[in-house]
Amino acid sequence: MATLHLQNVPDDLYEKLQQPAASHNRSIDAQVITLLISALPTETKPSQNNTPNQSVKEILAESRRRRRVNPADFGLADSTTLNREDRDR
């Protein structure tokens, strides 16, 4: 198990941690771990496009916003030309 050391914790924040820790009979360390567990998202299966929790409408809107890429903009040949060259071999 990993160890985490915190420095320069403000006094008022430390006092805010002490109150719920004492009421739940926990140490400050256990209280911080409990708070971190509740604050961090649980594990989810990553979606295919690595953007979890996106609705279909959001995905479509994002795809419409993206700039269409033209190979000629990067000095690349058109795929039609390359296909014809391959067929003529």
Protein Blocks (a to p, Z undefined) as FASTA:
>chain_A
ZZdddehiafklmmmmmmmmmmnopafklmmmmmmmmmpccdddddfkopghiafklmmm
mmmmpccddfklnopacfklmmmmmmmZZ
